[in-house]
Amino acid sequence: MQHHARPDKPSRLFDRGAEWDALSAFVSRPLPHAMLGIVSGRRRMGKTYLLRALVEQCGGFYFGATAGTDAESLRQFSAALAEHQGSPVPFSFATWDDAISYLFGLAVPGRADSPFLVVVDEFPYLAKVAPELPSLIQRVIDRYQVEESGMRLLLCGSAMSVMGGLLASTAPLRGRAQLELVVRPFGYRAAADFWSVADDPALAARLHAVVGGTPAYRRQFLADDVPAGLGDFDDWVCRTVLSPFSPLFREARYLLAEEADIRDTALYHSVLAAVAQGNATRGGIAGYIGRKSVDISHPLNVLEDSHLLAREADIFRAGKSQYRITEPLINFYEAVMRPAWARLESGQAAEVWGQSAERFAAQVAGPHFEAVCREYVLGPGRSLLSTSLGEVGSGVVADPKARRQIEIDVAVVEPGSGASRPSVALLGEAKWGTVMGVNHLERLGRARDLLAGRGTDTTRCGLACFSGVGFSDALRAEAERGGVLLIGLDELYGRAMPTALLP
């Protein structure tokens, strides 16, 4: 089989270097057998843009499915394939079995350029009306694992629960895929570059707390309406997200409605609202919406499968976990917009936003800032630690003597195995709207002592304070003595180095 050079990433594709490398390696791998890849990711992440660019660079066949009946979908697929083959008349396949067999026949050595890339976008639309498709693909893939084939088939979709199910335990395609790629939102630093606000970290942090790292929101939704500066942020929120004439206004509702497994959207919105209000445990969510814990298992599972909710384990307490909304726009909608929906619909954006400052800080910007701080430690901040190992998370350290719980927003913990005991490399606290002082540092020091008393190795544990608004002089003086990191927005966004390295 001929070896193809890997295609270069087009300059118009922002970021996505790792995704492009994975896709181009998949296409150009010189294996003489059929290969299958699954590409998923929530809507608006730019999956189609990415895959169309790949087909442009490599050649191949791209088909974007739409919602339709089985017969219509098969007719559209046949017509697209005929056009790709340059046939003057549309193909007429009686069944999907015929269509898939013909498609794979095109990738037999000698029939076409080898490898032959095929992208079927929005595959869940097809699987819904033709549930036999995964089995048909499995059968033909198995055949061309023995016989020679240049087929490189990518199935792509946004319905996360459907795409995740394609490779699940008893699914026909389990064990058949050589690539499983989830296209995620941009990280907070890439998002700041994408929105052209990287030189203003205070604005970048607020913007990311509202729209996150979803690429489509800037170009397709807002036609490049970017806040002109921090002073324009309030006006920007009112004219975009909170305006009933803006496509972003109803986007959070649509994101939920588009998930295949969600029937009773009211219940799901209640679950998300509970989390947005700070009820992050299973019991807290159930209590908030007036249901039993057991009754909310299904909605919690569906929201997790849809990548709208993440369950994050308490890094210090086995069996305890909290839920976090992963999509900032949904969190913003549940915390700020939903409680004032009728007023927003009647055009009172400025008044509603004017009264939402406290709620935005406590329920949106604060929790979001904590998540960004963890992302920092997982990525660019990892070089500040004495170890590259360890899990990054958050958790609670109980202080029985003082009868309180110390919340740790950012922790790096190595669980320990065999003879080695668990160790902690970092304990950090994050405050979005508070100038941090020595009292915050003392609380972290107390947590470190408590963990050491329980047998955790804290000999190389540094302490870190993350603040959106700065640090007191006394805390700065303390940090200069060493062992303490002070990380503000400039450090988070790479515009300054943290004040001290950890032990």
KENU-457101 format. One record per residue (C-alpha): chain; z, y, x; residue number from 0. Coordinates in Angstrom, 3 decimals. Example, Ala and Ser with C-alpha at 12.3 -4.5 7.8 and 13.67 -1.06 7.14 Angstrom:
2
> A	7.800	-4.500	12.300	0 .
> A	7.140	-1.060	13.670	1 .
This chain:
503
> A	0.000	0.000	0.000	0 .
> A	-0.978	3.376	1.428	1 .
> A	1.834	5.683	2.511	2 .
> A	1.748	9.135	0.945	3 .
> A	3.283	12.167	2.616	4 .
> A	6.115	13.671	0.620	5 .
> A	5.000	16.689	-1.419	6 .
> A	6.444	20.092	-0.519	7 .
> A	8.701	21.824	-3.018	8 .
> A	6.791	24.707	-4.660	9 .
> A	8.203	28.150	-3.802	10 .
> A	8.565	29.027	-7.503	11 .
> A	11.221	26.289	-7.912	12 .
> A	14.593	27.969	-7.388	13 .
> A	17.255	25.881	-5.593	14 .
> A	16.913	22.179	-6.681	15 .
> A	16.254	21.061	-3.097	16 .
> A	18.283	17.858	-3.414	17 .
> A	16.641	16.970	-6.742	18 .
> A	13.166	17.594	-5.335	19 .
> A	13.897	15.445	-2.277	20 .
> A	15.107	12.568	-4.463	21 .
> A	12.060	12.752	-6.762	22 .
> A	9.485	13.088	-3.979	23 .
> A	11.084	10.190	-2.055	24 .
> A	10.890	8.083	-5.222	25 .
> A	7.194	8.855	-5.745	26 .
> A	6.081	8.424	-2.144	27 .
> A	8.069	5.286	-1.275	28 .
> A	5.539	2.718	0.019	29 .
> A	6.787	-0.193	-2.054	30 .
> A	3.999	-2.429	-3.448	31 .
> A	5.829	-2.901	-6.763	32 .
> A	6.517	-0.869	-9.900	33 .
> A	9.471	1.523	-9.754	34 .
> A	11.465	3.109	-12.581	35 .
> A	13.450	6.349	-12.501	36 .
> A	15.690	7.897	-15.162	37 .
> A	16.020	11.702	-15.196	38 .
> A	18.506	13.291	-17.557	39 .
> A	20.433	16.511	-17.988	40 .
> A	21.397	18.769	-20.843	41 .
> A	18.796	21.024	-22.383	42 .
> A	17.732	24.259	-20.644	43 .
> A	18.392	22.897	-17.139	44 .
> A	14.733	23.098	-16.088	45 .
> A	14.002	19.335	-16.059	46 .
> A	10.527	19.766	-17.543	47 .
> A	9.746	22.612	-15.131	48 .
> A	10.805	20.389	-12.224	49 .
> A	8.839	17.328	-13.397	50 .
> A	5.686	19.286	-14.219	51 .
> A	5.797	20.747	-10.708	52 .
> A	6.118	17.192	-9.334	53 .
> A	3.083	15.989	-11.317	54 .
> A	1.113	19.044	-10.143	55 .
> A	1.949	18.314	-6.509	56 .
> A	1.474	14.521	-6.638	57 .
> A	-1.119	14.069	-9.354	58 .
> A	-0.310	11.625	-12.146	59 .
> A	0.165	11.590	-15.897	60 .
> A	2.652	13.769	-17.768	61 .
> A	3.461	13.215	-21.451	62 .
> A	5.948	15.353	-23.359	63 .
> A	7.085	13.598	-26.548	64 .
> A	7.963	15.529	-29.708	65 .
> A	9.928	14.615	-32.795	66 .
> A	7.547	12.686	-35.055	67 .
> A	6.916	9.362	-36.753	68 .
> A	6.149	6.216	-34.802	69 .
> A	2.445	6.283	-35.710	70 .
> A	2.037	9.967	-34.862	71 .
> A	3.888	9.592	-31.540	72 .
> A	1.686	6.652	-30.533	73 .
> A	-1.419	8.653	-31.531	74 .
> A	-0.283	11.645	-29.411	75 .
> A	0.457	9.406	-26.430	76 .
> A	-2.952	7.698	-26.763	77 .
> A	-4.780	11.041	-26.958	78 .
> A	-2.927	12.428	-23.895	79 .
> A	-3.695	9.283	-21.894	80 .
> A	-7.380	9.391	-22.885	81 .
> A	-7.569	13.031	-21.798	82 .
> A	-5.920	12.182	-18.479	83 .
> A	-8.468	9.407	-17.913	84 .
> A	-11.344	11.724	-18.797	85 .
> A	-12.376	9.620	-21.778	86 .
> A	-14.676	11.454	-24.233	87 .
> A	-13.094	9.622	-27.173	88 .
> A	-9.346	9.172	-27.865	89 .
> A	-7.865	5.762	-27.154	90 .
> A	-6.725	3.862	-30.208	91 .
> A	-3.795	1.582	-29.453	92 .
> A	-2.558	-0.551	-32.328	93 .
> A	0.957	-0.907	-30.866	94 .
> A	3.200	0.504	-28.138	95 .
> A	2.878	-2.883	-26.446	96 .
> A	-0.871	-2.284	-26.029	97 .
> A	-0.308	1.294	-24.825	98 .
> A	2.313	0.364	-22.209	99 .
> A	0.256	-2.596	-20.959	100 .
> A	-2.808	-0.340	-20.565	101 .
> A	-0.731	2.350	-18.813	102 .
> A	0.660	-0.102	-16.251	103 .
> A	-2.829	-1.561	-15.794	104 .
> A	-3.895	1.838	-14.406	105 .
> A	-1.453	1.430	-11.513	106 .
> A	-2.844	-1.907	-10.300	107 .
> A	-4.128	-1.515	-6.706	108 .
> A	-7.755	-0.496	-6.681	109 .
> A	-7.638	1.037	-10.192	110 .
> A	-6.155	4.405	-9.253	111 .
> A	-4.543	6.413	-6.533	112 .
> A	-1.543	4.481	-5.411	113 .
> A	1.270	5.275	-6.045	114 .
> A	0.572	6.392	-9.636	115 .
> A	3.167	8.792	-11.078	116 .
> A	3.844	8.732	-14.836	117 .
> A	6.375	11.096	-16.447	118 .
> A	7.437	10.525	-20.055	119 .
> A	9.468	13.592	-21.011	120 .
> A	11.834	13.720	-24.015	121 .
> A	11.851	9.915	-24.076	122 .
> A	14.695	9.782	-26.680	123 .
> A	12.219	11.037	-29.326	124 .
> A	10.064	7.957	-28.682	125 .
> A	12.982	5.538	-28.411	126 .
> A	14.272	6.745	-31.784	127 .
> A	11.070	5.906	-33.685	128 .
> A	10.045	2.963	-31.471	129 .
> A	13.306	1.237	-30.491	130 .
> A	11.346	-1.621	-28.929	131 .
> A	10.070	0.652	-26.107	132 .
> A	12.844	-0.004	-23.530	133 .
> A	12.302	-3.780	-23.958	134 .
> A	8.519	-3.426	-23.599	135 .
> A	8.976	-1.356	-20.441	136 .
> A	11.476	-3.887	-19.088	137 .
> A	9.022	-6.745	-19.619	138 .
> A	6.152	-5.036	-17.876	139 .
> A	8.364	-3.723	-15.022	140 .
> A	9.586	-7.292	-14.449	141 .
> A	5.984	-8.498	-14.308	142 .
> A	5.053	-5.855	-11.716	143 .
> A	8.088	-6.651	-9.598	144 .
> A	6.195	-9.863	-8.767	145 .
> A	2.610	-8.622	-8.939	146 .
> A	1.465	-5.611	-6.931	147 .
> A	1.667	-2.190	-8.627	148 .
> A	1.711	1.472	-7.636	149 .
> A	3.507	2.509	-10.848	150 .
> A	6.198	5.196	-10.448	151 .
> A	7.517	5.693	-13.975	152 .
> A	9.995	8.487	-14.725	153 .
> A	11.661	8.559	-18.150	154 .
> A	13.297	11.897	-18.858	155 .
> A	15.451	13.233	-21.695	156 .
> A	18.104	15.706	-22.768	157 .
> A	20.047	13.582	-25.249	158 .
> A	22.630	12.567	-22.671	159 .
> A	24.159	9.768	-24.721	160 .
> A	20.716	8.160	-25.260	161 .
> A	19.675	8.511	-21.612	162 .
> A	23.024	7.176	-20.395	163 .
> A	22.641	4.225	-22.754	164 .
> A	19.276	3.200	-21.241	165 .
> A	21.015	1.673	-18.240	166 .
> A	24.280	0.617	-19.924	167 .
> A	25.736	-2.891	-19.841	168 .
> A	23.496	-4.840	-22.251	169 .
> A	20.520	-2.438	-22.328	170 .
> A	17.107	-3.954	-21.479	171 .
> A	16.538	-1.597	-18.534	172 .
> A	19.907	-2.222	-16.879	173 .
> A	19.419	-2.982	-13.193	174 .
> A	15.727	-1.974	-13.355	175 .
> A	15.947	1.672	-12.182	176 .
> A	15.544	2.732	-8.547	177 .
> A	16.466	6.354	-9.328	178 .
> A	19.039	7.832	-11.673	179 .
> A	19.004	11.611	-11.447	180 .
> A	21.114	13.996	-13.537	181 .
> A	19.837	17.585	-13.356	182 .
> A	22.988	19.694	-13.526	183 .
> A	23.588	23.426	-13.925	184 .
> A	23.380	25.545	-10.772	185 .
> A	26.638	25.801	-8.821	186 .
> A	28.406	29.167	-9.080	187 .
> A	26.946	30.528	-5.822	188 .
> A	23.373	29.444	-6.616	189 .
> A	23.784	30.933	-10.116	190 .
> A	24.805	34.274	-8.587	191 .
> A	21.634	34.233	-6.467	192 .
> A	19.543	33.215	-9.464	193 .
> A	20.884	36.148	-11.543	194 .
> A	20.512	38.507	-8.523	195 .
> A	24.211	39.451	-8.643	196 .
> A	25.451	37.716	-5.449	197 .
> A	26.274	41.081	-3.842	198 .
> A	28.750	41.863	-6.647	199 .
> A	31.237	38.942	-6.824	200 .
> A	33.322	40.576	-9.600	201 .
> A	30.221	40.736	-11.811	202 .
> A	28.948	37.306	-10.699	203 .
> A	32.269	35.656	-11.638	204 .
> A	32.297	37.235	-15.128	205 .
> A	28.647	36.431	-15.760	206 .
> A	29.148	32.799	-14.719	207 .
> A	32.193	32.521	-17.018	208 .
> A	29.886	33.372	-19.957	209 .
> A	26.498	31.751	-19.218	210 .
> A	27.325	29.306	-16.425	211 .
> A	24.519	27.924	-14.278	212 .
> A	21.897	27.204	-16.954	213 .
> A	18.545	28.486	-15.622	214 .
> A	16.801	29.003	-18.992	215 .
> A	19.280	31.655	-20.145	216 .
> A	18.051	34.326	-17.757	217 .
> A	14.268	33.977	-18.107	218 .
> A	13.361	32.283	-21.388	219 .
> A	16.303	33.486	-23.465	220 .
> A	17.020	36.982	-22.159	221 .
> A	13.660	37.942	-20.637	222 .
> A	15.419	38.917	-17.386	223 .
> A	17.995	41.195	-19.011	224 .
> A	20.571	41.152	-16.186	225 .
> A	23.659	43.419	-16.123	226 .
> A	22.886	46.471	-13.951	227 .
> A	26.364	46.292	-12.408	228 .
> A	29.996	45.652	-13.285	229 .
> A	30.008	48.808	-15.424	230 .
> A	27.167	47.389	-17.545	231 .
> A	28.814	43.992	-18.129	232 .
> A	30.525	44.891	-21.452	233 .
> A	27.310	46.390	-22.857	234 .
> A	25.348	43.379	-21.615	235 .
> A	27.695	40.940	-23.427	236 .
> A	27.298	42.948	-26.650	237 .
> A	23.495	43.209	-26.481	238 .
> A	22.903	39.578	-25.481	239 .
> A	25.471	36.882	-26.276	240 .
> A	27.203	38.736	-29.134	241 .
> A	24.083	40.168	-30.780	242 .
> A	22.801	38.237	-33.830	243 .
> A	19.250	39.186	-32.732	244 .
> A	19.588	37.435	-29.366	245 .
> A	18.556	33.780	-28.857	246 .
> A	21.867	33.202	-27.038	247 .
> A	23.875	34.124	-30.154	248 .
> A	23.454	30.711	-31.839	249 .
> A	22.805	28.683	-28.692	250 .
> A	26.281	27.095	-28.520	251 .
> A	25.822	25.788	-32.079	252 .
> A	22.370	24.404	-31.260	253 .
> A	23.614	22.638	-28.126	254 .
> A	26.018	20.677	-30.289	255 .
> A	23.609	20.054	-33.172	256 .
> A	20.943	18.642	-30.811	257 .
> A	23.096	15.766	-29.584	258 .
> A	21.862	12.576	-31.250	259 .
> A	25.283	11.030	-31.952	260 .
> A	26.855	14.081	-33.574	261 .
> A	26.902	13.931	-37.365	262 .
> A	29.881	16.009	-38.533	263 .
> A	29.472	19.129	-36.394	264 .
> A	32.521	20.816	-37.991	265 .
> A	34.854	18.168	-36.538	266 .
> A	33.264	18.499	-33.095	267 .
> A	33.588	22.294	-33.168	268 .
> A	37.265	21.894	-34.093	269 .
> A	37.810	19.589	-31.103	270 .
> A	36.089	22.066	-28.781	271 .
> A	38.027	24.987	-30.297	272 .
> A	41.281	23.117	-29.648	273 .
> A	40.380	22.748	-25.965	274 .
> A	39.222	26.382	-25.733	275 .
> A	42.610	27.493	-27.150	276 .
> A	44.367	25.644	-24.325	277 .
> A	45.220	22.361	-26.114	278 .
> A	43.805	20.200	-23.364	279 .
> A	45.566	16.852	-23.898	280 .
> A	44.499	14.225	-26.439	281 .
> A	47.745	14.739	-28.385	282 .
> A	47.387	18.519	-28.237	283 .
> A	43.814	18.364	-29.576	284 .
> A	44.829	16.002	-32.404	285 .
> A	47.775	18.237	-33.346	286 .
> A	45.605	21.377	-33.346	287 .
> A	43.010	19.922	-35.730	288 .
> A	45.536	18.059	-37.887	289 .
> A	44.351	14.517	-37.175	290 .
> A	45.956	11.468	-35.598	291 .
> A	45.231	10.831	-31.910	292 .
> A	43.352	7.640	-32.770	293 .
> A	41.033	9.538	-35.167	294 .
> A	39.623	11.755	-32.437	295 .
> A	38.670	8.996	-29.970	296 .
> A	35.078	8.884	-31.192	297 .
> A	34.373	12.643	-31.056	298 .
> A	36.016	12.854	-27.623	299 .
> A	33.848	9.974	-26.340	300 .
> A	30.658	11.478	-27.780	301 .
> A	31.412	14.915	-26.302	302 .
> A	32.064	13.268	-22.929	303 .
> A	28.829	11.244	-23.125	304 .
> A	27.003	14.462	-23.991	305 .
> A	28.422	16.116	-20.853	306 .
> A	29.950	18.894	-22.977	307 .
> A	33.534	17.807	-22.326	308 .
> A	35.030	16.368	-19.137	309 .
> A	38.244	14.377	-18.932	310 .
> A	40.008	15.246	-15.708	311 .
> A	42.826	13.015	-14.491	312 .
> A	46.101	14.604	-13.390	313 .
> A	45.951	14.183	-9.633	314 .
> A	49.734	13.678	-9.367	315 .
> A	50.574	11.689	-12.519	316 .
> A	48.836	8.389	-13.203	317 .
> A	47.655	7.970	-16.792	318 .
> A	47.801	11.689	-17.635	319 .
> A	44.635	13.676	-18.132	320 .
> A	43.308	16.888	-19.612	321 .
> A	40.001	17.817	-21.204	322 .
> A	37.845	20.726	-20.085	323 .
> A	34.711	22.178	-21.710	324 .
> A	31.960	21.888	-19.096	325 .
> A	29.502	24.376	-20.619	326 .
> A	30.823	27.958	-20.213	327 .
> A	28.735	29.286	-23.113	328 .
> A	30.341	26.781	-25.516	329 .
> A	33.809	27.706	-24.279	330 .
> A	32.956	31.405	-24.735	331 .
> A	31.635	30.705	-28.233	332 .
> A	34.738	28.750	-29.308	333 .
> A	37.206	31.250	-27.792	334 .
> A	35.567	34.596	-28.551	335 .
> A	32.712	34.219	-31.062	336 .
> A	33.681	31.571	-33.595	337 .
> A	36.939	33.257	-34.711	338 .
> A	34.966	36.478	-35.442	339 .
> A	31.640	34.952	-36.535	340 .
> A	31.218	36.859	-39.821	341 .
> A	31.934	40.179	-38.098	342 .
> A	29.483	39.410	-35.297	343 .
> A	26.786	38.444	-37.815	344 .
> A	27.223	41.811	-39.479	345 .
> A	26.618	43.613	-36.187	346 .
> A	30.165	44.435	-35.043	347 .
> A	29.692	43.161	-31.462	348 .
> A	31.231	46.212	-29.747	349 .
> A	34.373	46.151	-31.926	350 .
> A	34.853	42.382	-31.581	351 .
> A	34.339	42.504	-27.806	352 .
> A	36.674	45.498	-27.502	353 .
> A	39.446	43.442	-29.139	354 .
> A	38.707	40.283	-27.114	355 .
> A	39.756	41.404	-23.607	356 .
> A	43.002	39.432	-23.591	357 .
> A	41.435	36.344	-25.141	358 .
> A	38.496	36.461	-22.714	359 .
> A	40.860	36.683	-19.717	360 .
> A	43.239	33.938	-20.894	361 .
> A	40.888	31.422	-22.518	362 .
> A	37.564	31.994	-20.768	363 .
> A	37.744	33.734	-17.383	364 .
> A	41.100	32.229	-16.301	365 .
> A	40.334	28.513	-16.779	366 .
> A	36.795	29.085	-15.514	367 .
> A	38.109	30.745	-12.354	368 .
> A	40.301	27.703	-11.674	369 .
> A	37.259	25.402	-11.980	370 .
> A	35.262	27.642	-9.602	371 .
> A	38.105	27.505	-7.057	372 .
> A	38.004	23.694	-7.164	373 .
> A	34.216	23.820	-6.728	374 .
> A	34.744	26.063	-3.682	375 .
> A	37.169	23.599	-2.067	376 .
> A	34.816	20.715	-2.845	377 .
> A	31.927	22.562	-1.172	378 .
> A	31.978	25.564	1.178	379 .
> A	35.788	25.652	1.504	380 .
> A	36.064	22.038	2.649	381 .
> A	35.557	23.111	6.291	382 .
> A	38.865	25.019	6.125	383 .
> A	40.863	21.826	5.662	384 .
> A	42.141	19.562	8.429	385 .
> A	40.515	16.564	6.715	386 .
> A	37.181	16.037	5.009	387 .
> A	38.677	13.232	2.924	388 .
> A	40.551	13.462	-0.325	389 .
> A	39.980	14.033	-3.980	390 .
> A	39.866	17.571	-5.362	391 .
> A	41.597	18.108	-8.699	392 .
> A	44.529	19.689	-10.481	393 .
> A	47.825	18.390	-11.809	394 .
> A	51.476	18.934	-12.523	395 .
> A	54.445	18.423	-10.209	396 .
> A	57.711	17.977	-12.118	397 .
> A	60.784	19.811	-10.814	398 .
> A	63.669	17.985	-12.538	399 .
> A	66.383	20.130	-10.946	400 .
> A	64.925	23.399	-12.258	401 .
> A	63.771	21.630	-15.461	402 .
> A	60.236	22.937	-15.123	403 .
> A	56.775	21.805	-14.283	404 .
> A	54.778	23.364	-11.484	405 .
> A	51.086	23.548	-12.338	406 .
> A	48.831	23.076	-9.343	407 .
> A	45.336	24.440	-10.064	408 .
> A	43.655	23.216	-6.878	409 .
> A	44.830	20.157	-4.947	410 .
> A	43.293	17.917	-2.305	411 .
> A	44.947	14.495	-2.353	412 .
> A	44.169	11.303	-0.476	413 .
> A	45.540	8.395	-2.550	414 .
> A	46.426	6.199	0.430	415 .
> A	45.706	2.496	0.717	416 .
> A	47.320	-0.540	2.270	417 .
> A	49.833	0.634	4.856	418 .
> A	48.985	4.345	4.620	419 .
> A	50.897	6.419	2.092	420 .
> A	49.274	9.074	-0.109	421 .
> A	48.836	12.451	1.561	422 .
> A	48.199	15.978	0.341	423 .
> A	45.936	18.312	2.336	424 .
> A	46.076	21.363	0.046	425 .
> A	48.083	22.808	-2.833	426 .
> A	46.669	25.926	-4.442	427 .
> A	47.284	28.279	-7.336	428 .
> A	44.524	30.350	-8.969	429 .
> A	45.128	33.585	-10.910	430 .
> A	42.180	35.410	-12.425	431 .
> A	43.871	38.662	-13.436	432 .
> A	47.076	38.754	-11.373	433 .
> A	47.745	40.316	-7.965	434 .
> A	49.406	37.356	-6.276	435 .
> A	52.686	37.701	-4.394	436 .
> A	55.199	35.762	-2.333	437 .
> A	56.664	34.229	-5.531	438 .
> A	53.420	32.278	-6.047	439 .
> A	53.611	31.009	-2.484	440 .
> A	57.244	29.955	-2.930	441 .
> A	56.331	27.925	-6.007	442 .
> A	53.628	26.089	-4.041	443 .
> A	56.122	25.491	-1.223	444 .
> A	58.592	24.037	-3.715	445 .
> A	55.890	21.670	-5.055	446 .
> A	55.132	20.556	-1.489	447 .
> A	58.832	19.803	-0.872	448 .
> A	59.067	17.837	-4.132	449 .
> A	56.013	15.735	-3.222	450 .
> A	57.417	15.083	0.266	451 .
> A	60.684	13.935	-1.358	452 .
> A	58.689	11.345	-3.320	453 .
> A	57.188	9.821	-0.207	454 .
> A	53.875	11.725	-0.092	455 .
> A	52.740	12.751	3.396	456 .
> A	52.676	16.580	3.433	457 .
> A	52.723	17.123	7.208	458 .
> A	49.215	18.605	7.162	459 .
> A	49.389	20.227	3.732	460 .
> A	48.277	23.848	3.620	461 .
> A	48.955	26.250	0.763	462 .
> A	46.298	28.430	-0.855	463 .
> A	46.382	31.405	-3.210	464 .
> A	43.181	32.224	-5.112	465 .
> A	43.016	35.560	-6.935	466 .
> A	40.381	37.475	-8.854	467 .
> A	42.140	40.815	-8.165	468 .
> A	43.918	40.539	-4.812	469 .
> A	47.189	39.883	-2.991	470 .
> A	50.369	41.831	-2.288	471 .
> A	51.021	43.212	1.205	472 .
> A	54.020	40.893	1.566	473 .
> A	51.832	37.854	0.817	474 .
> A	49.183	39.041	3.274	475 .
> A	51.856	39.388	5.966	476 .
> A	53.032	35.848	5.177	477 .
> A	49.475	34.526	5.431	478 .
> A	49.003	36.046	8.864	479 .
> A	51.780	33.792	10.179	480 .
> A	49.473	30.832	9.434	481 .
> A	49.347	27.792	7.182	482 .
> A	48.394	29.841	4.124	483 .
> A	44.903	30.602	2.788	484 .
> A	44.220	33.737	0.728	485 .
> A	40.939	33.450	-1.116	486 .
> A	39.574	36.254	-3.258	487 .
> A	36.175	36.749	-4.887	488 .
> A	34.561	37.879	-1.614	489 .
> A	35.632	34.628	0.057	490 .
> A	34.572	32.496	-2.933	491 .
> A	31.109	34.040	-2.838	492 .
> A	30.758	33.780	0.950	493 .
> A	30.933	37.522	1.617	494 .
> A	34.106	37.201	3.708	495 .
> A	35.991	34.493	5.581	496 .
> A	39.464	33.440	4.379	497 .
> A	42.334	35.077	6.218	498 .
> A	43.846	32.002	7.867	499 .
> A	42.887	28.460	8.716	500 .
> A	45.137	25.642	7.587	501 .
> A	47.077	23.427	10.003	502 .
